[in-house]
Amino acid sequence: MTIAEKREIVNTIINLLLQLTAEEEMQEQPASVSTATKAPAQSVRMLTIKECTELIEGISEHYIRMLIAQGKIKAFRTGEGVHGKYLVNKESLLSYFSGNEDV
């Protein structure tokens, strides 16, 4: 399986999770809220920790892991043990470093 195929699978899973979350939120909202105001789903771009350090010059992989542990940027762990890795939400990373620290 190529890296592109893996990324496509991960993006598909993320989009499905986002849709599931959106559906749950819609069920919790009052019926007066119009579905026409719902924004279209956007594809989510995820980065490895190494890609994060390449995107934001001057930061280390350790610093990215620390931000993840502190909950300052959105990320999730894939895999188990030594073969697992973190995938970081690109929008969350850029938002954090632009000064808007809302996760």
Secondary structure, DSSP 8 states (H G I E B T S, - for coil): --HHHHHHHHHHHHHHHHHHHHHHHHHHS-TTS-GGG--------EEEHHHHHHHSTT--HHHHHHHHHTTSS-EEEESSGGG-EEEEEHHHHHHHHTT----
